[in-house]
Amino acid sequence: MQVQSEMTFEQLADAIQKLPPTEWKRLKTLIDSGKRKTRSREELLALLLNGPVATEEEIRTIENNRKAINQWGRKRL
């Protein structure tokens, strides 16, 4: 979500500097928590892109195992 304002960056920075210490800490915590979420998504993306990839042989083995399990389930019923 985007919020548009007539406030310039300098005005925003000035307003933040005028916050009482408790409110400033609260704002900093809020901003830092957003950074962690972004970083976590980036780390997850990197993990998925750089993670192991199944070979064709492994994929065939998985498919054969699925077929065998499906056949076993049908025979029992």
C-alpha positions as semicolon CSV with decimal commas, in nm:
position;residue;x (nm);y (nm);z (nm)
1;M;0,000;0,000;0,000
2;Q;0,130;0,344;-0,085
3;V;0,046;0,657;0,104
4;Q;0,102;0,981;-0,074
5;S;0,163;1,298;0,118
6;E;0,245;1,658;0,047
7;M;0,530;1,628;0,299
8;T;0,884;1,635;0,161
9;F;1,150;1,398;0,284
10;E;1,316;1,679;0,477
11;Q;0,988;1,765;0,649
12;L;0,936;1,400;0,736
13;A;1,289;1,372;0,877
14;D;1,233;1,689;1,080
15;A;0,903;1,554;1,216
16;I;1,069;1,226;1,313
17;Q;1,350;1,409;1,493
18;K;1,090;1,597;1,699
19;L;0,926;1,277;1,824
20;P;0,956;1,200;2,195
21;P;1,211;0,923;2,269
22;T;0,946;0,659;2,334
23;E;0,769;0,729;2,005
24;W;1,101;0,740;1,819
25;K;1,195;0,396;1,954
26;R;0,852;0,265;1,859
27;L;0,894;0,397;1,503
28;K;1,245;0,251;1,478
29;T;1,118;-0,089;1,595
30;L;0,842;-0,078;1,336
31;I;1,085;0,010;1,057
32;D;1,336;-0,256;1,166
33;S;1,067;-0,525;1,176
34;G;0,980;-0,444;0,815
35;K;1,344;-0,484;0,715
36;R;1,356;-0,828;0,872
37;K;1,053;-0,944;0,676
38;T;1,205;-0,822;0,352
39;R;1,536;-0,983;0,433
40;S;1,363;-1,312;0,517
41;R;1,189;-1,315;0,179
42;E;1,517;-1,243;0,005
43;E;1,690;-1,520;0,198
44;L;1,411;-1,764;0,114
45;L;1,429;-1,672;-0,253
46;A;1,807;-1,721;-0,253
47;L;1,769;-2,056;-0,078
48;L;1,512;-2,176;-0,329
49;L;1,710;-2,057;-0,630
50;N;2,040;-2,201;-0,504
51;G;1,897;-2,516;-0,348
52;P;1,941;-2,870;-0,473
53;V;1,769;-2,978;-0,793
54;A;1,652;-3,332;-0,862
55;T;1,817;-3,517;-1,147
56;E;1,612;-3,686;-1,420
57;E;1,686;-4,023;-1,260
58;E;1,563;-3,904;-0,921
59;I;1,245;-3,767;-1,078
60;R;1,181;-4,103;-1,251
61;T;1,236;-4,283;-0,919
62;I;0,986;-4,054;-0,745
63;E;0,729;-4,107;-1,022
64;N;0,774;-4,485;-1,004
65;N;0,737;-4,478;-0,626
66;R;0,415;-4,277;-0,656
67;K;0,275;-4,526;-0,907
68;A;0,368;-4,817;-0,679
69;I;0,206;-4,651;-0,377
70;N;-0,110;-4,578;-0,577
71;Q;-0,127;-4,941;-0,695
72;W;-0,073;-5,068;-0,341
73;G;-0,357;-4,849;-0,216
74;R;-0,596;-4,979;-0,483
75;K;-0,511;-5,344;-0,416
76;R;-0,587;-5,312;-0,045
77;L;-0,934;-5,165;-0,103
